[in-house]
């Protein structure tokens, strides 16, 4: 706490502060209750950290203080759990005699933070005249009257100073400081049944191009609509998905990414005067598609995000349309996401890039293309889906949840721009000086469902759907297989909850905004949940609801799993360019590296063998007491959206076929494999096996309901 203590001493060294009925002695970390009946009851000793918290709340009186601010300013940026913060807040409340349900000192508002609501009186005192709270501090009546007069005068001067400061602050807030703009009009662009995405607007022709599918089992086809005539036409056909459509500068061509199975193509559609496709030309072919595409201003080249190999990060490339020459533009070092989106300015001089970093943060990079110099590199504490240059080229629009921000490229300043009152899925392009083409979606975008194991012939009637008004993810069965645990996000607050088929929900813990929870796995013997929070491994006890962190956020870990006895955890950690399989003792925290070039591992149900997947996808089995006698079992895919699980007889794993997924099971003894259809036209095929093996628990996108709107501000 050294840094905060120094700052505290500077602004409090000549202050006498009263909060409600308590006078504060920051140096002695004590409170003095002015309403106490006895001297013994008057003095309340606080722990240093609790006093630091009170100090910061006083300093920020009248403002909501988020948990992130407390981590930065009270905990000096140390990594602690949200529960640790709540415990210190509770200690402070107890010392103040505050009631959390009917607070008079500290008010808690979800998604905003803590607010000090008690009256705060701050008086400036001269050195030597500070309050002394020892017994026997007696002054003469004359001295008391003189001091009282001086204090009253100082109090009046202080009130006058406060009024002046408030006036200055209001002037700054409403005159100088950028404020959010009011939405003037919201105009529907599409109203088709289903889902619209990846849209672009061409101002001269007044046309919109976008991808659309009617249901979750359909393909994303390409559509074009004239806003002046209200005519809509479908541009694509066949069993393929079209993404990231972008108009050329003259509006006569449309570039798009076309995906069919595991094969992706970069295509250019030429349009005639009747808005029909006269020609489709393939510019580039590749294996995987990261939806992102933009034209060079002279229509001679395309910029797009490409992952050249499975273990490479997404990288921005430029392809010349005539020569088909591919040029690498960016060189990210963050695996596996890297540079996942780019947008070129209207004059073609600068390229905006979104680069995923660790800890749920993104770098917004602006690159000057002529010189190759980075104009700015700003760290965002959220992950925008995309970016859009404004018409003047002075900056970029980006969104987080339902809020739109503007990044001024000249000032390197990010400011809130527009707050929408609907579910904002994305921003796609400008449609005027103060107009944005956006996507509007329903709140419930994903559901947790049970599906029948396709390898079992018997009928199953009790398949449940856990449909909630929020975002669900990473489910797993509990000891009672009629209950599940999963990540749940509602009002932008990530939580871990349990939910039963009877409809009962229980909150286990919650975190502040912008945290990512993944890879939840329940251990029935210990009633504990394993998971990753922002790349940090943790366990959560269901009964006590206490979180225990096992690694730091500086470690690049993935794919954790319990040992059979629950005493250890396996996970893969990347060190340099190599993945290591680590086994860590839960109680002692001691870890040991087991094998190199391993991305995931699981023990069998008897705790005799370890099954591990190498970086080439091959799954091996080895006795736990020696890792040398390994046997190949099956070849699995390496992808973050699929999973594998063991039973006493089989290994089950999902296999992608474009945006279709199959379920494969391989006999652990004979090596014989069977394959059956699992999901159609999905983006995600991680699953958990029911203890009976007859059902699977997985995540499915809810029935799509997304439309395009123009937002004027």
C-alpha positions, -999 to +999 in steps of 0.1 A: +000+000+000+030+023-001+019+042-032-016+049-019-003+059+016+020+085+001-009+100-020-032+099+011-007+118+033-003+146+008-040+155+005-049+147+042-019+160+060-037+193+070-073+180+070-097+172+098-124+149+083-157+138+097-178+112+079-213+110+094-209+107+131-173+095+129-141+116+131-112+100+112-076+098+123-059+084+092-024+084+107-035+062+137-060+043+115-088+050+140-124+062+140-138+083+168-176+079+173-189+113+183-222+097+195-205+071+218-216+070+254-182+062+268-146+069+258-140+031+255-168+028+229-156+060+211-124+046+197-126+021+168-094+006+154-093-002+117-070-024+097-047-004+074-064-018+042-098-009+056-086+026+063-071+029+028-106+020+014-123+046+035-097+071+025-103+065-012-141+066-008-137+100+010-115+113-018-140+102-044-171+113-024-201+117-047-188+093-074-194+057-079-161+037-074-158+005-093-140-026-081-115-020-109-107+014-094-103-001-060-079-027-074-058+001-090-058+026-062-063+007-029-048-027-038-021-011-059-030-033-089-025-066-071-046-095-083-073-103-058-107-118-061-139-098-060-148-116-028-116-102-012-128-067-020-163-074-006-148-086+026-129-054+032-160-034+023-179-055+049-153-047+075-157-010+069-195-013+070-193-032+103-170-005+118-194+022+107-225+003+119-239+004+084-266-018+071-261-031+035-299-033+030-306+002+042-273+020+040-265+054+055-227+053+047-218+030+017-243+023-010-237-006-035-251-004-070-246-034-093-225-026-124-215+008-110-197+002-078-196+017-043-208+052-034-201+071-001-235+086+007-228+099+043-222+136+049-185+144+048-171+175+066-135+185+057-118+212+076-083+226+071-063+228+104-030+245+111-001+223+123-004+216+160-041+224+161-053+190+150-077+171+172-061+152+200-083+123+212-064+115+244-082+118+278-072+150+297-071+173+267-086+204+285-086+240+272-097+273+288-132+287+278-115+317+261-093+295+240-123+274+231-143+305+220-114+319+200-108+286+183-145+282+176-146+316+160-116+308+138-131+274+129-164+291+119-146+316+097-125+288+082-157+268+077-174+297+058-143+302+036-142+265+030-179+264+019-172+293-004-143+275-019-164+244-024-191+265-042-164+279-065-150+245-072-184+230-080-191+259-104-158+253-122-165+216-123-200+221-138-185+245-164-159+219-173-184+190-174-209+208-196-188+231-217-153+217-221-156+180-215-170+159-243-205+145-235-226+118-249-248+127-279-285+122-278-300+098-303-321+118-327-337+090-347-335+052-351-346+040-385-352+003-394-332-008-425-342-045-425-371-064-409-366-099-423-374-129-402-341-143-389-307-128-385-288-101-403-251-095-399-218-082-415-235-052-433-221-023-453-236+009-467-227+026-500-237+063-498-237+072-535-260+044-545-279+044-512-276+006-509-270-018-481-254-053-485-256-078-457-256-115-447-289-131-436-301-165-425-336-175-415-328-199-386-298-215-368-298-244-393-296-222-424-267-206-443-258-170-443-267-158-478-258-124-493-285-098-498-286-063-512-312-036-506-318-002-522-330+021-495-343+046-520-366+020-538-369-005-509-360-033-534-342-063-518-324-090-538-306-122-529-271-123-544-259-158-534-271-194-537-260-229-527-248-244-495-222-218-485-219-190-459-211-154-470-195-130-445-180-095-443-194-081-475-179-047-485-188-023-513-160-011-536-156+027-538-177+029-570-203+005-556-201-018-587-184-046-569-188-064-536-160-083-518-170-111-494-157-141-476-173-174-487-171-205-466-181-240-475-172-267-451-135-263-442-128-244-474-129-206-475-126-182-504-121-145-509-145-136-537-155-104-556-190-101-570-196-078-600-230-061-601-249-048-631-273-019-631-302-041-620-283-051-588-278-086-601-245-105-600-229-107-634-196-123-623-181-140-592-143-142-591-122-161-565-093-140-554-078-162-527-084-196-511-077-206-475-088-229-447-103-208-420-122-176-421-120-147-396-148-123-407-130-091-416-126-074-450-119-039-463-111-024-497-081-002-505-095+033-515-085+028-552-102-007-553-069-023-562-064-044-531-082-060-501-072-061-465-083-091-444-074-111-413-058-145-419-044-173-398-019-191-421-015-220-397-035-234-368-009-223-342-004-189-358-022-158-346-046-139-368-026-115-390-036-087-413-027-093-450-031-073-482-038-090-515-035-073-548-066-081-569-049-082-603-016-100-594-030-120-565+002-111-546-002-115-508+016-091-485+018-094-447+009-061-430+010-067-393+031-090-371+012-099-339+027-121-312-005-129-292-017-164-299-043-175-308-063-144-316-038-118-327-051-091-351-087-101-355-100-070-373-088-041-394-103-011-412-086+013-436-093+050-435-112+067-463-080+083-478-061+050-475-033+065-453-040+047-421-051+012-410-069+007-377-062-027-361-078-045-332-052-068-316-063-091-288-041-091-257-043-111-226-065-103-195-096-095-216-080-064-232-076-052-268-050-029-284-064-004-308-035+003-331-034+029-359-008+022-385+005+048-410+007+027-442+032+049-461+058+051-433+050+019-415+050+038-382+025+032-354+006+064-349-011+052-317-015+021-296-042+023-271-052-004-246-089-009-242-104-027-212-131-043-234-131-063-266-149-046-295-161-068-323-150-043-350-141-007-358-155+018-383-138+050-395-158+082-394-164+100-428-138+126-421-111+101-412-105+118-379-112+087-358-129+054-353-162+042-339-163+011-317-188-004-293-190-022-260-223-038-250-249-011-257-225+019-258-208+034-288-174+051-283-153+074-306-116+073-307-101+106-318-070+097-338-055+132-335-059+135-297-055+097-290-086+101-269-115+076-264-148+092-254-184+078-250-205+088-279-240+072-279-258+050-254-285+028-269-314+014-250-315-018-271-293-049-276-265-036-298-248-065-316-223-045-337-216-014-357-210-019-394-204+014-412-213+050-413-244+062-431-238+099-429-219+124-408-237+116-376-252+082-386-242+046-380-255+014-395-258-010-365-272-044-356-299-048-330-304-082-314-324-099-287-309-102-252-311-140-252-285-150-279-275-184-266-292-213-248-279-243-229-296-275-242-294-312-238-293-334-269-296-372-272-263-391-277-266-401-313-250-435-306-278-446-283-309-460-300-334-458-271-357-428-269-352-401-243-381-379-233-365-357-206-342-334-226-341-300-211-335-265-225-321-239-201-333-207-218-326-175-198-327-138-205-289-134-207-258-150-220-249-185-209-217-204-215-194-233-204-220-256-187-213-287-168-234-313-149-233-313-110-234-343-088-272-342-091-274-346-129-306-326-129-286-295-120-259-277-139-233-250-133-225-224-160-213-189-167-241-164-168-239-128-179-268-105-172-267-067-174-231-071-184-222-087-150-205-121-154-215-146-128-212-183-120-246-199-112-262-232-107-296-241-122-319-271-118-345-286-140-371-274-114-361-238-123-341-230-091-311-208-097-284-200-072-256-174-075-222-187-065-201-157-073-200-126-096-174-104-110-171-069-124-176-061-161-151-072-188-141-104-171-141-136-191-150-169-174-143-202-192-136-239-190-158-247-160-156-283-148-172-297-117-156-324-094-183-344-076-162-357-047-150-322-036-181-302-047-157-277-063-156-261-097-125-256-118-123-227-143-103-199-159-109-162-151-090-140-176-063-167-181-060-173-143-068-207-130-092-209-100-113-233-080-147-224-065-161-242-035-199-246-040-207-248-003-186-219+010-186-200-023-150-192-018-126-187-047-090-199-046-066-188-074-039-213-084-020-193-110-013-157-120-027-138-149+009-136-164+007-173-172-007-184-206-028-214-196-056-234-212-076-266-211-076-274-173-090-307-160-093-324-126-074-354-116-096-384-107-091-378-069-095-341-071-062-334-055-045-322-086-052-302-117-038-307-152-034-277-176-014-267-206+009-237-202+027-219-231+063-211-224+080-193-253+069-212-284+062-245-266+032-259-247+039-278-215+016-301-196+016-290-160+002-309-130-005-287-099-014-298-064-045-280-053-036-277-016+002-270-017+001-251-049+032-270-061+034-276-098+055-299-120+060-300-158+052-334-172+054-334-210+062-309-237+041-301-268+009-311-250-023-289-252-047-309-230-049-340-207-074-360-187-072-389-163-093-420-169-122-427-145-101-451-124-071-428-121-048-454-138-040-438-171-034-403-184-048-394-219-031-364-234-034-345-267-002-333-284+001-301-305-003-322-337-037-333-325-027-369-317-043-384-285-021-407-265-026-429-234+001-435-208+002-451-173+002-424-146+034-438-130+054-435-162+048-413-192+072-432-215+050-462-224+025-441-244+000-455-270-017-435-298-055-436-295-070-412-320-064-380-340-083-350-327-087-315-341-070-285-324-097-259-319-110-239-290-147-245-300-146-283-297-139-307-268-132-344-259-143-365-229-136-400-216-158-428-204-148-463-192-149-476-228-148-446-252-133-412-259-159-389-273-149-358-294-165-333-317-152-328-353-159-298-375-170-299-411-172-262-419-201-251-397-214-286-393-202-307-364-201-345-360-196-365-328-170-393-329-164-420-304-134-443-304-131-475-285-102-472-261-092-509-265-099-518-301-094-483-316-125-486-337-143-453-344-179-444-351-192-411-364-226-394-362-241-360-369-242-337-339-249-300-349-257-283-381-246-248-391-232-240-356-202-220-345-195-239-313-194-276-304-180-280-269-200-304-249-203-323-216-214-359-212-243-368-189-232-394-162-255-419-180-237-412-213-271-410-230-272-372-232-249-343-240-250-308-226-240-281-250-244-245-260-266-235-289-273-201-304-309-192-297-334-186-326-318-156-344-336-123-343-313-095-355-322-065-376-303-036-391-309+000-381-296+035-389-289+054-357-288+092-361-272+113-334 
